[in-house]
Structure formats: C-alpha cells, structure tokens
Amino acid sequence: QVHLVESGGGLVQAGGSLRLSCAASERTWRNYVMAWFRQAPGKEREFVTAITWSGGTTYYADSVKGRFTISRDNAKNTVYLQMNSVKPEDTAGYYCAAGRPSSRYYSTNEYDYWGQGTQVTVSS
C-alpha cells in the first residue's frame, strides 16, 4: 500500500508562491500516476495536475496552466507542486493522490491512494 503525506500548505498573499510536497511511505510503482487535486468549501474535489512516475509526463488543469508546476523526485519518493502567481481562487485543501488511471487521469475515481490534505489559503 502507498501512504501519502502532504506538507507545505499555509497562508500566502496573492501573486506569491508556495511549494507543496507529497511524500510516499513506500516506493511508488513505475506505472503509477501522481496527482494533485484540490477542494474548496462546498465544492467538489477538482483536478489540478498530474505526472507519470516513470516518464514524467505532466498534465494540467487550464485554471493553473502557466502558474503551477508539478515535479517528482524519484529518489525521495516525493512529488512537488510549485505554485506561482497564486490567486484567491486557489484557496482550497490540496490533496495528493496516487493511482494507475487508464486515461482519465483527471478523475478522482481513478486514484487508489490519498493523502490527508494540506490547506492553502491565498489572501487578496
């Protein structure tokens, strides 16, 4: 089983930057996809970005494209989310996920493992 722990959340001003980390307790399988989702109060959990563990192929939601960057460190079993030029609408709980999606990498149902989340609050 893969256990995920997020860290790095906090309060940041609009236009600022923040880096989130997601550490896996066990080595992630080569065919796994690591993803970040976020969920604001009263809203459904939505896809933010994903990366394939072995190839490093990345995917981004249109809302964060050009501002957020996902990366992974294979040696540390860690995936990162670099958030730049943050906006108040980025405020949400951010969740790391791992799974083996066939093609719907943007769907929460495709992921088997989830972290507990880390809160990101962007002040206006």
C-alpha positions as CSV (number, residue, x, y, z in Angstrom):
1,Q,0.0,0.0,0.0
2,V,1.1,3.6,-0.7
3,H,0.7,6.1,2.1
4,L,0.9,9.7,1.2
5,V,1.6,12.7,3.4
6,E,1.3,16.3,2.2
7,S,3.1,19.3,3.6
8,G,3.9,22.9,2.7
9,G,0.5,24.4,2.9
10,G,-0.2,27.7,4.6
11,L,-1.1,31.3,4.1
12,V,0.3,33.2,1.1
13,Q,-0.5,36.6,-0.5
14,A,-2.0,36.8,-3.9
15,G,0.8,36.8,-6.5
16,G,3.1,35.0,-4.2
17,S,4.5,31.4,-4.3
18,L,4.2,28.3,-2.4
19,R,5.6,24.8,-2.8
20,L,3.7,21.7,-1.6
21,S,5.3,18.3,-1.1
22,C,3.8,14.8,-1.1
23,A,5.9,12.1,0.4
24,A,5.2,8.4,-0.2
25,S,6.0,6.0,2.5
26,E,6.8,3.3,0.0
27,R,8.5,3.4,-3.4
28,T,5.9,4.2,-6.0
29,W,5.3,1.7,-8.7
30,R,6.7,2.7,-12.1
31,N,3.3,2.7,-13.8
32,Y,1.7,5.0,-11.2
33,V,0.4,8.4,-11.8
34,M,0.8,11.0,-9.1
35,A,-1.7,13.9,-9.0
36,W,-2.8,16.9,-7.1
37,F,-6.4,17.7,-6.5
38,R,-8.0,20.5,-4.6
39,Q,-11.3,21.0,-2.8
40,A,-12.7,24.3,-1.7
41,P,-15.5,24.5,0.9
42,G,-18.8,23.4,-0.6
43,K,-17.2,22.4,-3.8
44,E,-16.3,19.1,-5.4
45,R,-12.8,17.9,-5.5
46,E,-11.2,19.0,-8.7
47,F,-8.2,18.0,-10.7
48,V,-5.1,20.3,-10.6
49,T,-2.2,18.5,-12.1
50,A,-0.7,15.0,-12.6
51,I,2.6,13.4,-13.5
52,T,3.5,9.9,-14.6
53,W,6.1,8.5,-12.2
54,S,8.3,6.8,-14.8
55,G,8.1,9.1,-17.8
56,G,7.5,12.4,-16.2
57,T,4.7,13.3,-18.5
58,T,2.6,16.2,-17.0
59,Y,-1.0,17.3,-17.2
60,Y,-2.5,20.5,-16.0
61,A,-5.9,21.9,-15.5
62,D,-6.5,25.0,-17.6
63,S,-7.0,27.1,-14.5
64,V,-3.4,26.5,-13.3
65,K,-1.5,26.2,-16.5
66,G,1.4,28.5,-16.7
67,R,1.3,29.1,-12.9
68,F,1.7,25.7,-11.3
69,T,4.4,23.2,-11.9
70,I,4.4,19.5,-10.8
71,S,7.6,17.6,-10.5
72,R,8.8,14.5,-8.8
73,D,12.0,13.2,-7.1
74,N,12.2,9.5,-7.7
75,A,15.0,9.0,-5.2
76,K,12.9,10.7,-2.4
77,N,9.6,9.2,-3.5
78,T,8.2,12.7,-3.4
79,V,6.1,14.8,-5.7
80,Y,6.0,18.6,-5.6
81,L,3.6,21.3,-6.6
82,Q,5.2,24.6,-7.2
83,M,2.5,27.3,-7.1
84,N,3.4,30.6,-8.5
85,S,1.3,33.7,-9.1
86,V,-1.3,32.3,-6.8
87,K,-4.8,33.8,-6.8
88,P,-7.5,33.9,-4.1
89,E,-9.5,31.3,-6.1
90,D,-6.6,28.9,-5.5
91,T,-7.6,28.7,-1.8
92,A,-8.5,25.1,-1.1
93,G,-7.4,21.9,0.6
94,Y,-4.8,20.3,-1.6
95,Y,-4.7,16.5,-1.8
96,C,-2.0,14.3,-3.2
97,A,-3.2,11.1,-4.9
98,A,-1.6,8.0,-6.5
99,G,-3.1,5.5,-8.8
100,R,-3.0,3.7,-12.1
101,P,-5.5,5.5,-14.3
102,S,-6.1,4.2,-17.7
103,S,-6.8,7.5,-19.4
104,R,-9.0,9.6,-17.1
105,Y,-6.1,10.9,-15.0
106,Y,-8.3,13.9,-14.2
107,S,-10.9,11.9,-12.3
108,T,-10.8,11.3,-8.6
109,N,-12.3,7.9,-9.1
110,E,-9.1,6.7,-10.9
111,Y,-6.9,7.1,-7.8
112,D,-6.5,4.5,-5.1
113,Y,-4.4,6.3,-2.5
114,W,-4.9,9.7,-1.0
115,G,-3.2,11.9,1.5
116,Q,-5.0,13.8,4.2
117,G,-4.6,17.1,2.5
118,T,-2.8,20.4,3.3
119,Q,-4.6,23.7,3.4
120,V,-3.6,26.6,1.1
121,T,-5.1,30.0,1.7
122,V,-4.4,32.9,-0.6
123,S,-5.2,36.3,0.8
124,S,-6.4,39.1,-1.6
